[in-house]
């Protein structure tokens, strides 16, 4: 008995997403279409694949076996498509890029119109989040990260951009309110800004001029995972920001911010791009990596 690959394709998505609604959103089809396809597959195979009700979703034992075969077939089809794309040489298809919020994400999005005009067959998906993505599990082609170590990156190719360190900055008016500053604790009366989602307290790791590590507990008056918003808050005089030097460079040069305790800084981290492999890389991924690298290099150079 022959079975439509489309039915297997839809069934694989339903099981992988643990439900019809999530699979429908992923595939962009109506939930009723998926239900009909799965029911058709069950009729052709003369087995019950999924036990389902309004509050229950359970894959039968034979359903799990069918899923494994369907998933393998889907992967083989995708590999065939990648092989064809490599042979054609023309950049095409979907490229998923994970990046942290703020300046890097804006730098990429601002360059996208020209990039997509040059490569009309590429579809570009930008996932903006502070969460560290698993490239394989999350189906990410390229990720942009800033980390102090490369633990867990051993399976990936790392393309380094620049080393960065965090430092203290504030508006000139706010800085003028404090007298002699000998250490980070002297900045407490000015209030602090946070670089992540709001928490009641945050712990900053700061290195003194002699390289010793200090922990500074702060209660942010304002916090955001968007560095541009934190910079704007610092310029407005809402508090002291602890941000990467490359991000503060422009406002400092324009005298909208001043550096406080310039000899104190955070641990060094590396701004970098990661991807799975250079081997058998799709043309679309390759040109996207080049595009991202140039955009971020420009961002660092002009910051």
C-alpha positions in Angstrom: 0.0 0.0 0.0 1.5 3.4 -1.0 1.2 6.3 1.3 1.4 10.0 0.4 4.6 11.7 1.5 2.5 14.8 2.2 0.5 12.9 4.8 3.7 11.7 6.5 5.1 15.2 6.4 2.1 16.7 8.1 2.0 13.8 10.6 5.7 14.3 11.5 5.0 18.0 12.2 2.0 17.2 14.5 3.9 14.7 16.6 7.1 16.8 16.7 5.1 19.8 17.9 3.0 17.7 20.3 -0.3 18.9 18.9 -2.2 20.1 15.9 -2.4 23.8 16.9 1.4 24.2 17.2 2.0 22.3 14.0 -0.5 24.4 12.2 1.3 27.6 13.3 4.6 26.2 12.2 3.5 25.1 8.8 1.1 27.9 8.1 -1.9 25.7 7.4 -5.3 25.3 8.9 -5.6 22.9 11.9 -8.5 21.2 10.1 -6.2 20.4 7.2 -3.7 18.6 9.5 -6.5 16.7 11.2 -7.8 15.5 7.9 -4.3 14.5 6.7 -3.5 12.5 9.8 -6.9 10.8 9.7 -6.3 9.9 6.0 -2.9 8.4 6.9 -4.5 6.4 9.7 -7.1 5.1 7.2 -4.5 4.1 4.6 -2.3 2.3 7.2 -5.3 0.9 9.0 -3.9 1.8 12.4 -4.5 4.4 15.2 -1.6 6.7 15.3 -2.7 9.4 17.7 -5.2 9.2 20.6 -6.7 12.7 20.8 -9.4 14.6 22.5 -9.9 18.2 23.6 -7.6 17.7 26.6 -5.5 14.7 25.6 -2.8 14.0 23.0 -1.0 10.7 23.0 1.0 9.0 20.3 0.4 5.2 20.1 3.3 2.8 20.0 2.9 2.1 16.3 2.5 5.9 15.9 5.9 6.4 17.4 7.4 4.0 14.9 5.7 5.7 12.0 7.0 9.1 13.3 10.6 7.9 13.3 10.3 6.8 9.7 8.5 10.0 8.7 11.1 12.2 10.5 13.9 10.3 8.7 12.2 10.8 5.4 11.8 14.5 6.1 15.4 14.9 6.9 16.5 13.1 3.8 14.2 15.3 1.7 15.7 18.4 3.3 19.2 17.1 2.6 18.3 16.5 -1.0 17.1 20.1 -1.2 20.4 21.3 0.3 22.4 19.3 -2.1 20.5 20.7 -5.0 21.0 24.2 -3.7 24.7 23.7 -3.3 24.9 22.5 -6.9 23.0 25.4 -8.2 25.2 27.8 -6.4 22.6 30.6 -6.1 21.9 31.8 -2.6 18.3 30.8 -1.8 16.1 29.5 1.0 15.5 30.4 4.6 18.4 31.4 6.9 17.7 31.7 10.7 19.9 34.0 12.6 19.9 34.4 16.5 21.2 37.6 17.9 21.1 39.5 21.2 18.9 42.6 21.4 20.2 46.2 21.0 22.8 47.6 18.6 23.8 44.3 16.9 20.2 43.5 16.0 19.6 47.0 14.7 22.8 46.9 12.7 21.6 43.8 10.9 18.0 44.9 10.4 19.2 48.3 8.9 21.3 46.5 6.3 18.7 44.0 5.3 16.9 46.0 2.5 20.1 46.2 0.4 21.1 42.6 1.3 17.7 41.1 0.3 17.6 43.2 -2.8 20.9 41.7 -3.9 19.7 38.2 -2.9 16.0 38.1 -3.8 15.7 34.3 -3.2 16.9 34.4 0.4 14.4 34.5 3.2 15.9 36.0 6.4 14.6 35.2 9.9 16.1 37.2 12.8 15.5 35.8 16.3 16.3 38.5 18.8 16.8 37.1 22.3 19.3 37.0 25.2 18.8 33.3 25.4 21.7 31.2 24.3 20.4 29.2 21.3 21.3 25.6 20.6 22.1 25.8 16.9 21.1 22.2 16.2 18.0 21.9 18.4 16.7 25.3 17.6 17.5 25.0 13.9 19.7 28.1 13.9 22.1 28.7 11.0 24.0 31.6 12.5 24.2 33.0 16.0 25.8 36.3 17.2 27.1 36.2 20.8 29.2 38.0 23.3 30.7 35.7 25.9 33.7 35.6 28.3 34.4 31.9 27.5 33.7 29.5 24.7 32.5 26.5 26.8 30.0 24.6 24.8 31.1 26.1 21.5 33.5 23.2 20.7 31.1 21.7 18.1 30.8 25.1 16.2 32.9 27.3 14.1 33.6 30.6 15.8 34.4 33.8 13.9 35.7 36.5 16.3 34.9 40.1 15.9 36.4 42.0 18.8 37.0 41.8 22.6 34.8 43.9 24.7 34.7 45.0 28.3 32.0 46.8 30.4 32.6 50.1 32.1 30.7 52.6 34.1 29.2 55.7 32.4 26.8 58.4 33.4 25.5 61.7 32.1 27.8 64.7 32.9 25.1 66.3 35.1 24.7 63.1 37.1 28.4 62.6 37.5 28.8 66.1 38.8 26.7 65.2 41.8 29.2 62.9 43.3 32.4 63.9 44.9 35.6 61.8 45.2 35.1 58.3 43.7 37.5 55.6 44.9 35.5 52.5 44.0 32.2 51.3 42.5 30.4 51.5 45.9 30.9 55.3 45.8 28.5 55.3 42.7 25.6 53.9 44.7 24.1 57.3 45.6 23.7 58.0 41.8 21.5 54.9 41.3 22.2 52.2 38.7 20.7 51.0 35.5 20.4 47.3 34.6 21.3 45.5 31.4 18.8 42.7 31.5 15.2 42.1 32.4 14.2 43.8 35.7 15.2 41.9 38.8 15.0 43.2 42.4 18.7 42.9 42.6 21.6 42.3 40.2 25.2 41.3 40.9 27.9 43.0 38.9 31.4 41.5 38.6 34.0 44.3 38.5 37.8 44.1 38.2 39.8 46.6 40.1 42.9 48.3 38.5 45.1 45.6 40.0 42.9 42.9 38.4 41.2 41.7 41.6 37.5 40.7 41.3 34.8 42.5 43.2 31.1 41.8 43.4 28.8 44.8 43.5 25.1 44.3 44.3 22.8 46.8 42.7 19.1 47.5 42.7 18.5 48.9 39.1 16.2 52.0 38.9 15.6 50.9 35.3 16.6 47.8 33.4 16.2 46.6 29.9 17.7 43.9 27.6 18.0 46.6 25.0 21.4 48.3 25.3 20.3 51.4 23.3 17.5 51.9 25.8 19.9 51.6 28.7 22.2 54.1 27.0 19.3 56.5 26.4 18.4 56.2 30.1 22.0 57.0 31.1 22.1 60.1 28.9 18.8 61.2 30.4 20.5 61.0 33.8 18.4 58.2 35.3 21.5 56.4 36.7 24.9 54.9 36.1 25.1 52.3 33.4 27.6 49.4 33.2 27.8 48.8 29.5 30.3 47.6 26.8 33.0 50.2 26.0 32.2 49.9 22.3 28.6 50.8 22.9 29.4 53.8 25.1 32.2 55.1 22.8 30.0 57.3 20.6 28.1 59.1 23.4 31.3 59.6 25.3 33.0 61.2 22.3 30.0 63.4 21.9 30.1 64.4 25.6 26.6 63.0 26.2 28.2 60.5 28.7 31.3 60.5 30.8 33.3 57.5 32.0 33.4 56.9 35.7 36.2 54.8 37.3 37.8 54.2 33.9 40.4 51.9 35.4 37.6 49.6 36.7 35.9 47.3 34.2 34.1 44.0 33.8 35.6 40.7 32.7 36.6 40.6 29.0 34.2 39.0 26.6 34.4 38.2 22.9 31.9 39.5 20.4 31.6 36.6 17.9 29.6 34.7 15.2 29.0 31.0 15.5 27.8 28.5 12.9 27.8 24.7 12.6 30.3 24.0 9.8 32.0 25.5 6.8 31.8 22.1 5.1 28.9 21.7 2.7 27.6 25.1 3.7 24.6 26.4 1.7 25.4 29.5 -0.4 22.6 31.4 1.4 24.2 30.8 4.8 27.6 31.7 3.5 26.6 35.1 2.1 24.6 35.8 5.3 27.6 35.2 7.4 29.6 37.6 5.3 26.8 40.2 5.5 26.5 39.8 9.3 30.3 40.0 9.8 30.6 43.2 7.7 27.6 44.9 9.4 28.9 44.1 12.9 32.4 45.1 12.0 31.1 48.5 10.9 29.1 48.7 14.1 32.1 48.1 16.3 34.3 50.5 14.2 31.8 53.4 14.5 30.6 52.8 18.0 
